[in-house]
Amino acid sequence: MFTEQYLDELLSTPSQALIEDVKKLEGDIMILGAGGKVGPTLSLMAKRAVEAAGIEKRVIAVSRFSDPLVVKLLNENRVEMISADLTDPEQIAKLPRVRNIIFMVGKKFGTSGNACDTWTMNVSVPAMVTQHFRDANYVVFSTGNIYPLSPVSGCGSRETDAVGPVGEYAMTCLGRERIFEAAAKNYGAKVLMYRLNYAVDLRYGVLCDIAANILDGNPISVRTPCFNCVWQGYANEVAIRALTIANNPVEYLNVTGPETVSVKDAAEQLGSLLGRQPVYDGEETQVALLSNAAKCVKYFGYPSVGIRQMIEWQAEWLKAGGRLLGKPTHFEERKGNF
């Protein structure tokens, strides 16, 4: 049976390439915002890579840690934890200064009703963090939402394309990028901007959203006709290995799967595996939020888990009654209202 323990193993087992890359890093690794959707298995993967490399290096996960299951997972795997509210400058000031920072702090959902909190989390916190760590080596989680919608007939937005954020959430994400760009300019920090969409974990993600709607009999919007997604284990590995290519001037990297996935095709495959017929809503348009992952593939290779495998695992997870996080991606949102 596809257990949660097995899923966490899949998402956190380091490759030999990652093990070799952590040997190249000078100094310890700190993951800020480690208690979210991606952070726990990323922190665990970093710890396992360090142990497999046989080197002395602290891996420190920092978050409020409100989920006891996350605390249990990290404790059992010897990941050092610091509980901190990163909106509080006094708590940031108490953090040990380390060389390598993976910055995962962010807020997305609830923006439409409380935009000021999103601006605080996505822009103010980066300003305080860069004041404290200054010339650190950063991998900064960002999002493909900073790009405008692009034609489905094209190859997706590239890192060199003009940004065009839609809605306040996307604007704050661009604001976060600008703060770290300023850290590179003013403090000499090395930065890689990690523009992710969408990670698939089975407990959440685009495929989970589509499959859950199929099981519940809810219509699936096809107004956004296609998407990119990537196995979270690959996304975790790229985030850690990207510490080796953070640079000054800033480096930018789209992190997603190389395929452009049709919503209807994914729904039909999931529906067949789940024994349910999908129901659709709306008409397909000609634009979607799409990112080109060619640069990521050039640096780090193709994901070891492709879209067909993710679809099969997603169906298996739901049929087995696997736990869900209840955090929909809202990938179908077209006006930036989160």
Phi and psi in degrees as GROMACS dihedral restraints (atoms count N, CA, C in turn):
[ dihedral_restraints ]
;  ai    aj    ak    al  type     phi  dphi    fc
    3     4     5     6     1   -79.2    20    10
    4     5     6     7     1    90.8    20    10
    6     7     8     9     1   -87.8    20    10
    7     8     9    10     1   165.4    20    10
    9    10    11    12     1   -66.2    20    10
   10    11    12    13     1   -35.4    20    10
   12    13    14    15     1   -61.7    20    10
   13    14    15    16     1   -42.7    20    10
   15    16    17    18     1   -65.5    20    10
   16    17    18    19     1   -40.2    20    10
   18    19    20    21     1   -61.1    20    10
   19    20    21    22     1   -46.4    20    10
   21    22    23    24     1   -61.4    20    10
   22    23    24    25     1   -35.4    20    10
   24    25    26    27     1   -62.9    20    10
   25    26    27    28     1   -46.0    20    10
   27    28    29    30     1   -60.1    20    10
   28    29    30    31     1   -37.9    20    10
   30    31    32    33     1   -82.3    20    10
   31    32    33    34     1    -9.6    20    10
   33    34    35    36     1  -130.3    20    10
   34    35    36    37     1     7.0    20    10
   36    37    38    39     1   -81.9    20    10
   37    38    39    40     1   120.2    20    10
   39    40    41    42     1   -78.1    20    10
   40    41    42    43     1   145.6    20    10
   42    43    44    45     1   -80.8    20    10
   43    44    45    46     1   167.3    20    10
   45    46    47    48     1   -64.3    20    10
   46    47    48    49     1   -33.7    20    10
   48    49    50    51     1   -62.9    20    10
   49    50    51    52     1   -41.2    20    10
   51    52    53    54     1   -66.1    20    10
   52    53    54    55     1   -43.0    20    10
   54    55    56    57     1   -58.5    20    10
   55    56    57    58     1   -41.6    20    10
   57    58    59    60     1   -68.2    20    10
   58    59    60    61     1   -36.1    20    10
   60    61    62    63     1   -69.5    20    10
   61    62    63    64     1   -36.6    20    10
   63    64    65    66     1   -67.3    20    10
   64    65    66    67     1   -24.1    20    10
   66    67    68    69     1   -65.5    20    10
   67    68    69    70     1   -25.3    20    10
   69    70    71    72     1   -80.8    20    10
   70    71    72    73     1   -17.8    20    10
   72    73    74    75     1   -78.5    20    10
   73    74    75    76     1   132.7    20    10
   75    76    77    78     1   -91.9    20    10
   76    77    78    79     1   127.8    20    10
   78    79    80    81     1    92.2    20    10
   79    80    81    82     1   176.9    20    10
   81    82    83    84     1   -81.9    20    10
   82    83    84    85     1   171.5    20    10
   84    85    86    87     1  -119.9    20    10
   85    86    87    88     1   130.9    20    10
   87    88    89    90     1  -123.3    20    10
   88    89    90    91     1   132.1    20    10
   90    91    92    93     1  -108.0    20    10
   91    92    93    94     1   110.4    20    10
   93    94    95    96     1   -91.4    20    10
   94    95    96    97     1   128.4    20    10
   96    97    98    99     1    81.3    20    10
   97    98    99   100     1    38.0    20    10
   99   100   101   102     1   -79.4    20    10
  100   101   102   103     1    -3.7    20    10
  102   103   104   105     1   -94.4    20    10
  103   104   105   106     1     5.2    20    10
  105   106   107   108     1   -82.5    20    10
  106   107   108   109     1  -151.9    20    10
  108   109   110   111     1   -72.0    20    10
  109   110   111   112     1   -41.7    20    10
  111   112   113   114     1   -93.6    20    10
  112   113   114   115     1   -33.4    20    10
  114   115   116   117     1   -55.7    20    10
  115   116   117   118     1   -41.7    20    10
  117   118   119   120     1   -60.9    20    10
  118   119   120   121     1   -49.1    20    10
  120   121   122   123     1   -74.2    20    10
  121   122   123   124     1   -28.2    20    10
  123   124   125   126     1   -65.1    20    10
  124   125   126   127     1   -45.1    20    10
  126   127   128   129     1   -61.5    20    10
  127   128   129   130     1   -42.0    20    10
  129   130   131   132     1   -65.0    20    10
  130   131   132   133     1   -41.3    20    10
  132   133   134   135     1   -62.5    20    10
  133   134   135   136     1   -42.4    20    10
  135   136   137   138     1   -61.3    20    10
  136   137   138   139     1   -43.8    20    10
  138   139   140   141     1   -62.1    20    10
  139   140   141   142     1   -44.4    20    10
  141   142   143   144     1   -66.2    20    10
  142   143   144   145     1   -35.6    20    10
  144   145   146   147     1   -65.1    20    10
  145   146   147   148     1   -42.5    20    10
  147   148   149   150     1   -63.3    20    10
  148   149   150   151     1   -44.6    20    10
  150   151   152   153     1   -64.0    20    10
  151   152   153   154     1   -42.6    20    10
  153   154   155   156     1   -66.4    20    10
  154   155   156   157     1   -28.8    20    10
  156   157   158   159     1   -76.2    20    10
  157   158   159   160     1   -15.2    20    10
  159   160   161   162     1    69.0    20    10
  160   161   162   163     1    34.9    20    10
  162   163   164   165     1  -118.5    20    10
  163   164   165   166     1   161.6    20    10
  165   166   167   168     1   -93.6    20    10
  166   167   168   169     1   110.0    20    10
  168   169   170   171     1  -158.1    20    10
  169   170   171   172     1   126.4    20    10
  171   172   173   174     1   -74.9    20    10
  172   173   174   175     1   139.2    20    10
  174   175   176   177     1  -118.0    20    10
  175   176   177   178     1   112.8    20    10
  177   178   179   180     1  -116.2    20    10
  178   179   180   181     1   119.9    20    10
  180   181   182   183     1   -99.0    20    10
  181   182   183   184     1   128.6    20    10
  183   184   185   186     1  -122.3    20    10
  184   185   186   187     1   128.7    20    10
  186   187   188   189     1  -171.2    20    10
  187   188   189   190     1   173.2    20    10
  189   190   191   192     1   -70.8    20    10
  190   191   192   193     1   -28.0    20    10
  192   193   194   195     1    55.4    20    10
  193   194   195   196     1    63.4    20    10
  195   196   197   198     1   -85.2    20    10
  196   197   198   199     1   -13.4    20    10
  198   199   200   201     1   -98.6    20    10
  199   200   201   202     1   114.5    20    10
  201   202   203   204     1   -64.2    20    10
  202   203   204   205     1   -26.3    20    10
  204   205   206   207     1   -67.7    20    10
  205   206   207   208     1   -35.4    20    10
  207   208   209   210     1   -66.9    20    10
  208   209   210   211     1   -45.0    20    10
  210   211   212   213     1   -59.2    20    10
  211   212   213   214     1   -43.2    20    10
  213   214   215   216     1   -63.0    20    10
  214   215   216   217     1   -45.8    20    10
  216   217   218   219     1   -60.0    20    10
  217   218   219   220     1   -47.1    20    10
  219   220   221   222     1   -71.3    20    10
  220   221   222   223     1   -38.1    20    10
  222   223   224   225     1   -61.5    20    10
  223   224   225   226     1   -45.6    20    10
  225   226   227   228     1   -64.6    20    10
  226   227   228   229     1   -21.9    20    10
  228   229   230   231     1  -111.0    20    10
  229   230   231   232     1    19.2    20    10
  231   232   233   234     1    63.0    20    10
  232   233   234   235     1    28.8    20    10
  234   235   236   237     1   -84.4    20    10
  235   236   237   238     1   125.3    20    10
  237   238   239   240     1   -68.6    20    10
  238   239   240   241     1   132.6    20    10
  240   241   242   243     1  -121.7    20    10
  241   242   243   244     1   141.6    20    10
  243   244   245   246     1  -125.6    20    10
  244   245   246   247     1   120.6    20    10
  246   247   248   249     1   -85.1    20    10
  247   248   249   250     1   121.1    20    10
  249   250   251   252     1  -154.0    20    10
  250   251   252   253     1   146.4    20    10
  252   253   254   255     1   -94.4    20    10
  253   254   255   256     1   108.7    20    10
  255   256   257   258     1   -80.2    20    10
  256   257   258   259     1     2.9    20    10
  258   259   260   261     1   -87.5    20    10
  259   260   261   262     1    -4.6    20    10
  261   262   263   264     1  -102.4    20    10
  262   263   264   265     1   112.6    20    10
  264   265   266   267     1   -61.4    20    10
  265   266   267   268     1   -29.5    20    10
  267   268   269   270     1   -68.1    20    10
  268   269   270   271     1   -35.7    20    10
  270   271   272   273     1   -73.9    20    10
  271   272   273   274     1   -35.6    20    10
  273   274   275   276     1   -62.1    20    10
  274   275   276   277     1   -40.9    20    10
  276   277   278   279     1   -63.2    20    10
  277   278   279   280     1   -22.1    20    10
  279   280   281   282     1   -87.1    20    10
  280   281   282   283     1    -8.1    20    10
  282   283   284   285     1   -71.0    20    10
  283   284   285   286     1   139.8    20    10
  285   286   287   288     1   -64.8    20    10
  286   287   288   289     1   139.2    20    10
  288   289   290   291     1   -79.6    20    10
  289   290   291   292     1   116.5    20    10
  291   292   293   294     1  -116.6    20    10
  292   293   294   295     1   166.6    20    10
  294   295   296   297     1   -80.3    20    10
  295   296   297   298     1   -39.2    20    10
  297   298   299   300     1  -113.5    20    10
  298   299   300   301     1   121.6    20    10
  300   301   302   303     1  -120.7    20    10
  301   302   303   304     1   125.5    20    10
  303   304   305   306     1  -103.1    20    10
  304   305   306   307     1   112.5    20    10
  306   307   308   309     1   -97.7    20    10
  307   308   309   310     1   112.9    20    10
  309   310   311   312     1  -120.0    20    10
  310   311   312   313     1     7.5    20    10
  312   313   314   315     1   -68.2    20    10
  313   314   315   316     1   132.8    20    10
  315   316   317   318     1  -177.3    20    10
  316   317   318   319     1   158.9    20    10
  318   319   320   321     1  -134.3    20    10
  319   320   321   322     1   135.1    20    10
  321   322   323   324     1  -124.4    20    10
  322   323   324   325     1   -60.7    20    10
  324   325   326   327     1   -80.4    20    10
  325   326   327   328     1   140.5    20    10
  327   328   329   330     1    96.1    20    10
  328   329   330   331     1    -0.6    20    10
  330   331   332   333     1   -59.9    20    10
  331   332   333   334     1   -43.8    20    10
  333   334   335   336     1   -59.6    20    10
  334   335   336   337     1   -33.0    20    10
  336   337   338   339     1   -96.5    20    10
  337   338   339   340     1   -10.4    20    10
  339   340   341   342     1  -154.7    20    10
  340   341   342   343     1    63.5    20    10
  342   343   344   345     1   -63.4    20    10
  343   344   345   346     1   -30.6    20    10
  345   346   347   348     1   -62.4    20    10
  346   347   348   349     1   -36.4    20    10
  348   349   350   351     1   -66.4    20    10
  349   350   351   352     1   -35.8    20    10
  351   352   353   354     1   -66.0    20    10
  352   353   354   355     1   -42.5    20    10
  354   355   356   357     1   -63.3    20    10
  355   356   357   358     1   -38.8    20    10
  357   358   359   360     1   -61.8    20    10
  358   359   360   361     1   -49.0    20    10
  360   361   362   363     1   -70.3    20    10
  361   362   363   364     1   -40.7    20    10
  363   364   365   366     1   -90.3    20    10
  364   365   366   367     1   -16.8    20    10
  366   367   368   369     1  -124.0    20    10
  367   368   369   370     1   -47.2    20    10
  369   370   371   372     1   -67.5    20    10
  370   371   372   373     1   -44.5    20    10
  372   373   374   375     1   -60.7    20    10
  373   374   375   376     1   -45.9    20    10
  375   376   377   378     1   -56.7    20    10
  376   377   378   379     1   -37.0    20    10
  378   379   380   381     1   -63.0    20    10
  379   380   381   382     1   -42.6    20    10
  381   382   383   384     1   -69.9    20    10
  382   383   384   385     1   -39.6    20    10
  384   385   386   387     1   -63.2    20    10
  385   386   387   388     1   -45.3    20    10
  387   388   389   390     1   -69.7    20    10
  388   389   390   391     1   -26.8    20    10
  390   391   392   393     1   -65.4    20    10
  391   392   393   394     1   -36.8    20    10
  393   394   395   396     1   -79.2    20    10
  394   395   396   397     1   -45.6    20    10
  396   397   398   399     1   -94.0    20    10
  397   398   399   400     1   -19.9    20    10
  399   400   401   402     1    49.3    20    10
  400   401   402   403     1   -99.3    20    10
  402   403   404   405     1   -91.6    20    10
  403   404   405   406     1    32.5    20    10
  405   406   407   408     1   -68.1    20    10
  406   407   408   409     1   174.5    20    10
  408   409   410   411     1  -101.1    20    10
  409   410   411   412     1   110.2    20    10
  411   412   413   414     1  -112.6    20    10
  412   413   414   415     1   137.0    20    10
  414   415   416   417     1  -110.5    20    10
  415   416   417   418     1   119.1    20    10
  417   418   419   420     1  -111.2    20    10
  418   419   420   421     1   115.3    20    10
  420   421   422   423     1   -68.1    20    10
  421   422   423   424     1   122.9    20    10
  423   424   425   426     1  -125.2    20    10
  424   425   426   427     1  -152.3    20    10
  426   427   428   429     1  -154.0    20    10
  427   428   429   430     1   153.5    20    10
  429   430   431   432     1   -67.8    20    10
  430   431   432   433     1   -11.9    20    10
  432   433   434   435     1   -63.7    20    10
  433   434   435   436     1   -13.6    20    10
  435   436   437   438     1   -73.9    20    10
  436   437   438   439     1   -12.8    20    10
  438   439   440   441     1   -90.4    20    10
  439   440   441   442     1   155.1    20    10
  441   442   443   444     1   -74.5    20    10
  442   443   444   445     1   167.2    20    10
  444   445   446   447     1   -62.7    20    10
  445   446   447   448     1   145.0    20    10
  447   448   449   450     1  -125.9    20    10
  448   449   450   451     1   158.7    20    10
  450   451   452   453     1   -61.1    20    10
  451   452   453   454     1   137.4    20    10
  453   454   455   456     1   -70.2    20    10
  454   455   456   457     1   -17.8    20    10
  456   457   458   459     1   -82.0    20    10
  457   458   459   460     1    -8.1    20    10
  459   460   461   462     1   -92.6    20    10
  460   461   462   463     1  -160.5    20    10
  462   463   464   465     1  -112.8    20    10
  463   464   465   466     1    13.1    20    10
  465   466   467   468     1    85.4    20    10
  466   467   468   469     1   164.0    20    10
  468   469   470   471     1   -69.5    20    10
  469   470   471   472     1   136.0    20    10
  471   472   473   474     1   -98.8    20    10
  472   473   474   475     1   163.3    20    10
  474   475   476   477     1   -60.8    20    10
  475   476   477   478     1   -26.0    20    10
  477   478   479   480     1   -87.4    20    10
  478   479   480   481     1    -5.4    20    10
  480   481   482   483     1   -73.9    20    10
  481   482   483   484     1   155.4    20    10
  483   484   485   486     1   -65.8    20    10
  484   485   486   487     1   140.8    20    10
  486   487   488   489     1   -80.3    20    10
  487   488   489   490     1   160.0    20    10
  489   490   491   492     1  -161.9    20    10
  490   491   492   493     1    67.5    20    10
  492   493   494   495     1   -62.9    20    10
  493   494   495   496     1   137.9    20    10
  495   496   497   498     1  -113.2    20    10
  496   497   498   499     1   118.2    20    10
  498   499   500   501     1    91.3    20    10
  499   500   501   502     1   162.3    20    10
  501   502   503   504     1   -68.4    20    10
  502   503   504   505     1   -34.4    20    10
  504   505   506   507     1   -58.5    20    10
  505   506   507   508     1   -51.4    20    10
  507   508   509   510     1   -62.7    20    10
  508   509   510   511     1   -35.9    20    10
  510   511   512   513     1   -62.1    20    10
  511   512   513   514     1   -41.5    20    10
  513   514   515   516     1   -68.0    20    10
  514   515   516   517     1   -32.0    20    10
  516   517   518   519     1   -66.8    20    10
  517   518   519   520     1   -38.8    20    10
  519   520   521   522     1   -66.4    20    10
  520   521   522   523     1   -36.9    20    10
  522   523   524   525     1   -59.6    20    10
  523   524   525   526     1   -41.3    20    10
  525   526   527   528     1   -60.3    20    10
  526   527   528   529     1   -44.5    20    10
  528   529   530   531     1   -59.1    20    10
  529   530   531   532     1   -42.9    20    10
  531   532   533   534     1   -64.0    20    10
  532   533   534   535     1   -35.5    20    10
  534   535   536   537     1   -64.2    20    10
  535   536   537   538     1   -42.6    20    10
  537   538   539   540     1   -73.2    20    10
  538   539   540   541     1   -30.5    20    10
  540   541   542   543     1   -61.2    20    10
  541   542   543   544     1   -39.7    20    10
  543   544   545   546     1   -64.9    20    10
  544   545   546   547     1   -35.9    20    10
  546   547   548   549     1   -64.0    20    10
  547   548   549   550     1   -38.2    20    10
  549   550   551   552     1   -64.7    20    10
  550   551   552   553     1   -43.4    20    10
  552   553   554   555     1   -69.8    20    10
  553   554   555   556     1   -43.4    20    10
  555   556   557   558     1   -92.6    20    10
  556   557   558   559     1   -29.4    20    10
  558   559   560   561     1  -115.8    20    10
  559   560   561   562     1    -6.6    20    10
  561   562   563   564     1    80.4    20    10
  562   563   564   565     1    16.3    20    10
  564   565   566   567     1   -62.8    20    10
  565   566   567   568     1   149.5    20    10
  567   568   569   570     1   -99.7    20    10
  568   569   570   571     1   131.6    20    10
  570   571   572   573     1  -135.7    20    10
  571   572   573   574     1   136.7    20    10
  573   574   575   576     1  -119.4    20    10
  574   575   576   577     1   123.0    20    10
  576   577   578   579     1   -88.6    20    10
  577   578   579   580     1   114.7    20    10
  579   580   581   582     1  -101.4    20    10
  580   581   582   583     1    96.7    20    10
  582   583   584   585     1   -94.0    20    10
  583   584   585   586     1    99.5    20    10
  585   586   587   588     1  -101.5    20    10
  586   587   588   589     1   136.6    20    10
  588   589   590   591     1  -164.8    20    10
  589   590   591   592     1   135.8    20    10
  591   592   593   594     1  -110.7    20    10
  592   593   594   595     1   138.0    20    10
  594   595   596   597     1   -77.9    20    10
  595   596   597   598     1   142.7    20    10
  597   598   599   600     1  -114.7    20    10
  598   599   600   601     1   120.7    20    10
  600   601   602   603     1  -117.7    20    10
  601   602   603   604     1   -12.6    20    10
  603   604   605   606     1    83.5    20    10
  604   605   606   607     1   -34.1    20    10
  606   607   608   609     1   -80.5    20    10
  607   608   609   610     1   -14.2    20    10
  609   610   611   612     1  -160.9    20    10
  610   611   612   613     1   172.8    20    10
  612   613   614   615     1   125.6    20    10
  613   614   615   616     1   171.0    20    10
  615   616   617   618     1   -59.3    20    10
  616   617   618   619     1   -45.6    20    10
  618   619   620   621     1   -64.5    20    10
  619   620   621   622     1   -36.8    20    10
  621   622   623   624     1   -63.4    20    10
  622   623   624   625     1   -42.8    20    10
  624   625   626   627     1   -60.3    20    10
  625   626   627   628     1   -47.7    20    10
  627   628   629   630     1   -63.9    20    10
  628   629   630   631     1   -46.5    20    10
  630   631   632   633     1   -64.4    20    10
  631   632   633   634     1   -41.2    20    10
  633   634   635   636     1   -63.7    20    10
  634   635   636   637     1   -39.1    20    10
  636   637   638   639     1   -64.8    20    10
  637   638   639   640     1   -37.6    20    10
  639   640   641   642     1   -62.0    20    10
  640   641   642   643     1   -47.3    20    10
  642   643   644   645     1   -65.0    20    10
  643   644   645   646     1   -34.7    20    10
  645   646   647   648     1   -85.3    20    10
  646   647   648   649     1    -5.4    20    10
  648   649   650   651     1    75.9    20    10
  649   650   651   652     1    16.9    20    10
  651   652   653   654     1   -84.9    20    10
  652   653   654   655     1   143.8    20    10
  654   655   656   657     1   -67.5    20    10
  655   656   657   658     1   144.9    20    10
  657   658   659   660     1  -103.6    20    10
  658   659   660   661     1   121.1    20    10
  660   661   662   663     1   -68.8    20    10
  661   662   663   664     1   133.8    20    10
  663   664   665   666     1  -114.0    20    10
  664   665   666   667     1    14.4    20    10
  666   667   668   669     1   -61.8    20    10
  667   668   669   670     1   -37.8    20    10
  669   670   671   672     1   -92.8    20    10
  670   671   672   673     1   103.5    20    10
  672   673   674   675     1   -81.3    20    10
  673   674   675   676     1   -15.2    20    10
  675   676   677   678     1  -154.7    20    10
  676   677   678   679     1   170.3    20    10
  678   679   680   681     1  -156.5    20    10
  679   680   681   682     1   167.8    20    10
  681   682   683   684     1  -110.2    20    10
  682   683   684   685     1   147.4    20    10
  684   685   686   687     1  -150.5    20    10
  685   686   687   688     1   164.2    20    10
  687   688   689   690     1  -147.7    20    10
  688   689   690   691     1   144.6    20    10
  690   691   692   693     1   -60.6    20    10
  691   692   693   694     1   132.1    20    10
  693   694   695   696     1   -65.6    20    10
  694   695   696   697     1   -28.6    20    10
  696   697   698   699     1   -59.9    20    10
  697   698   699   700     1   -41.2    20    10
  699   700   701   702     1   -67.2    20    10
  700   701   702   703     1   -43.9    20    10
  702   703   704   705     1   -59.8    20    10
  703   704   705   706     1   -41.1    20    10
  705   706   707   708     1   -59.9    20    10
  706   707   708   709     1   -48.4    20    10
  708   709   710   711     1   -62.3    20    10
  709   710   711   712     1   -44.3    20    10
  711   712   713   714     1   -61.4    20    10
  712   713   714   715     1   -40.3    20    10
  714   715   716   717     1   -60.4    20    10
  715   716   717   718     1   -41.8    20    10
  717   718   719   720     1   -74.6    20    10
  718   719   720   721     1   -45.7    20    10
  720   721   722   723     1   -65.4    20    10
  721   722   723   724     1   -28.3    20    10
  723   724   725   726     1   -65.0    20    10
  724   725   726   727     1   -16.7    20    10
  726   727   728   729     1   -59.2    20    10
  727   728   729   730     1   -24.5    20    10
  729   730   731   732     1   -79.8    20    10
  730   731   732   733     1   -14.5    20    10
  732   733   734   735     1  -119.2    20    10
  733   734   735   736     1     6.2    20    10
  735   736   737   738     1   -56.6    20    10
  736   737   738   739     1   143.9    20    10
  738   739   740   741     1  -147.3    20    10
  739   740   741   742     1   170.0    20    10
  741   742   743   744     1  -137.0    20    10
  742   743   744   745     1   109.8    20    10
  744   745   746   747     1   -63.1    20    10
  745   746   747   748     1   164.5    20    10
  747   748   749   750     1   -61.5    20    10
  748   749   750   751     1   141.1    20    10
  750   751   752   753     1  -100.0    20    10
  751   752   753   754     1   142.8    20    10
  753   754   755   756     1  -120.4    20    10
  754   755   756   757     1   139.9    20    10
  756   757   758   759     1  -145.5    20    10
  757   758   759   760     1   120.7    20    10
  759   760   761   762     1   -79.1    20    10
  760   761   762   763     1   129.3    20    10
  762   763   764   765     1  -120.2    20    10
  763   764   765   766     1   108.2    20    10
  765   766   767   768     1  -165.6    20    10
  766   767   768   769     1  -179.9    20    10
  768   769   770   771     1   -76.6    20    10
  769   770   771   772     1   155.0    20    10
  771   772   773   774     1   -75.0    20    10
  772   773   774   775     1   -15.7    20    10
  774   775   776   777     1   -87.3    20    10
  775   776   777   778     1   146.7    20    10
  777   778   779   780     1   -95.7    20    10
  778   779   780   781     1   117.7    20    10
  780   781   782   783     1  -102.1    20    10
  781   782   783   784     1   126.6    20    10
  783   784   785   786     1   -74.3    20    10
  784   785   786   787     1   131.4    20    10
  786   787   788   789     1   -58.7    20    10
  787   788   789   790     1   -45.0    20    10
  789   790   791   792     1   -65.7    20    10
  790   791   792   793     1   -42.0    20    10
  792   793   794   795     1   -62.5    20    10
  793   794   795   796     1   -44.6    20    10
  795   796   797   798     1   -63.0    20    10
  796   797   798   799     1   -41.7    20    10
  798   799   800   801     1   -65.6    20    10
  799   800   801   802     1   -39.8    20    10
  801   802   803   804     1   -65.6    20    10
  802   803   804   805     1   -40.6    20    10
  804   805   806   807     1   -65.3    20    10
  805   806   807   808     1   -45.1    20    10
  807   808   809   810     1   -64.2    20    10
  808   809   810   811     1   -42.8    20    10
  810   811   812   813     1   -60.4    20    10
  811   812   813   814     1   -40.0    20    10
  813   814   815   816     1   -63.9    20    10
  814   815   816   817     1   -42.8    20    10
  816   817   818   819     1   -70.1    20    10
  817   818   819   820     1   -30.6    20    10
  819   820   821   822     1   -92.5    20    10
  820   821   822   823     1    -7.6    20    10
  822   823   824   825     1    72.7    20    10
  823   824   825   826     1    28.6    20    10
  825   826   827   828     1  -132.4    20    10
  826   827   828   829     1   147.7    20    10
  828   829   830   831     1   -93.0    20    10
  829   830   831   832     1   122.7    20    10
  831   832   833   834     1   -65.4    20    10
  832   833   834   835     1   151.0    20    10
  834   835   836   837     1  -116.6    20    10
  835   836   837   838     1   135.4    20    10
  837   838   839   840     1  -113.4    20    10
  838   839   840   841     1   157.3    20    10
  840   841   842   843     1  -135.1    20    10
  841   842   843   844     1   136.8    20    10
  843   844   845   846     1    86.2    20    10
  844   845   846   847     1   179.6    20    10
  846   847   848   849     1  -112.9    20    10
  847   848   849   850     1   142.0    20    10
  849   850   851   852     1   -66.0    20    10
  850   851   852   853     1   135.1    20    10
  852   853   854   855     1   -99.5    20    10
  853   854   855   856     1  -175.7    20    10
  855   856   857   858     1  -108.1    20    10
  856   857   858   859     1     8.4    20    10
  858   859   860   861     1  -134.9    20    10
  859   860   861   862     1   151.7    20    10
  861   862   863   864     1  -156.7    20    10
  862   863   864   865     1   167.8    20    10
  864   865   866   867     1   -80.7    20    10
  865   866   867   868     1   103.6    20    10
  867   868   869   870     1  -132.2    20    10
  868   869   870   871     1   137.8    20    10
  870   871   872   873     1  -120.5    20    10
  871   872   873   874     1   145.5    20    10
  873   874   875   876     1   -93.4    20    10
  874   875   876   877     1   121.6    20    10
  876   877   878   879     1   -99.2    20    10
  877   878   879   880     1    14.9    20    10
  879   880   881   882     1   -59.1    20    10
  880   881   882   883     1   -40.8    20    10
  882   883   884   885     1   -64.8    20    10
  883   884   885   886     1   -42.2    20    10
  885   886   887   888     1   -62.0    20    10
  886   887   888   889     1   -44.6    20    10
  888   889   890   891     1   -63.3    20    10
  889   890   891   892     1   -37.8    20    10
  891   892   893   894     1   -60.4    20    10
  892   893   894   895     1   -43.3    20    10
  894   895   896   897     1   -76.5    20    10
  895   896   897   898     1   -42.2    20    10
  897   898   899   900     1  -122.6    20    10
  898   899   900   901     1     2.0    20    10
  900   901   902   903     1    82.2    20    10
  901   902   903   904     1   172.9    20    10
  903   904   905   906     1   -73.4    20    10
  904   905   906   907     1   148.0    20    10
  906   907   908   909     1   -57.9    20    10
  907   908   909   910     1   140.9    20    10
  909   910   911   912     1   -75.1    20    10
  910   911   912   913     1   -17.4    20    10
  912   913   914   915     1  -115.0    20    10
  913   914   915   916     1   118.0    20    10
  915   916   917   918     1   -92.9    20    10
  916   917   918   919     1  -179.7    20    10
  918   919   920   921     1   -65.1    20    10
  919   920   921   922     1   -39.2    20    10
  921   922   923   924     1   -63.5    20    10
  922   923   924   925     1   -42.4    20    10
  924   925   926   927     1   -64.2    20    10
  925   926   927   928     1   -41.5    20    10
  927   928   929   930     1   -61.9    20    10
  928   929   930   931     1   -40.7    20    10
  930   931   932   933     1   -63.4    20    10
  931   932   933   934     1   -44.8    20    10
  933   934   935   936     1   -63.1    20    10
  934   935   936   937     1   -44.0    20    10
  936   937   938   939     1   -64.9    20    10
  937   938   939   940     1   -38.2    20    10
  939   940   941   942     1   -62.9    20    10
  940   941   942   943     1   -43.7    20    10
  942   943   944   945     1   -64.5    20    10
  943   944   945   946     1   -42.8    20    10
  945   946   947   948     1   -61.6    20    10
  946   947   948   949     1   -41.2    20    10
  948   949   950   951     1   -61.6    20    10
  949   950   951   952     1   -45.2    20    10
  951   952   953   954     1   -70.8    20    10
  952   953   954   955     1   -39.1    20    10
  954   955   956   957     1   -64.7    20    10
  955   956   957   958     1   -29.6    20    10
  957   958   959   960     1   -83.6    20    10
  958   959   960   961     1    -0.5    20    10
  960   961   962   963     1    76.4    20    10
  961   962   963   964     1    28.6    20    10
  963   964   965   966     1   -59.6    20    10
  964   965   966   967     1   147.5    20    10
  966   967   968   969     1   -65.0    20    10
  967   968   969   970     1   139.8    20    10
  969   970   971   972     1  -114.9    20    10
  970   971   972   973     1   148.7    20    10
  972   973   974   975     1   -83.7    20    10
  973   974   975   976     1   -14.9    20    10
  975   976   977   978     1    68.0    20    10
  976   977   978   979     1    33.5    20    10
  978   979   980   981     1  -124.8    20    10
  979   980   981   982     1    82.2    20    10
  981   982   983   984     1   -64.0    20    10
  982   983   984   985     1   149.8    20    10
  984   985   986   987     1   -79.1    20    10
  985   986   987   988     1   -25.2    20    10
  987   988   989   990     1    55.1    20    10
  988   989   990   991     1    40.4    20    10
  990   991   992   993     1   -60.5    20    10
  991   992   993   994     1   -22.6    20    10
  993   994   995   996     1   -81.1    20    10
  994   995   996   997     1    -5.9    20    10
  996   997   998   999     1   -66.8    20    10
  997   998   999  1000     1   130.5    20    10
  999  1000  1001  1002     1  -116.4    20    10
 1000  1001  1002  1003     1    -8.2    20    10
 1002  1003  1004  1005     1  -115.8    20    10
 1003  1004  1005  1006     1     9.3    20    10
 1005  1006  1007  1008     1    75.2    20    10
 1006  1007  1008  1009     1    20.9    20    10
 1008  1009  1010  1011     1   -96.3    20    10
 1009  1010  1011  1012     1   102.3    20    10
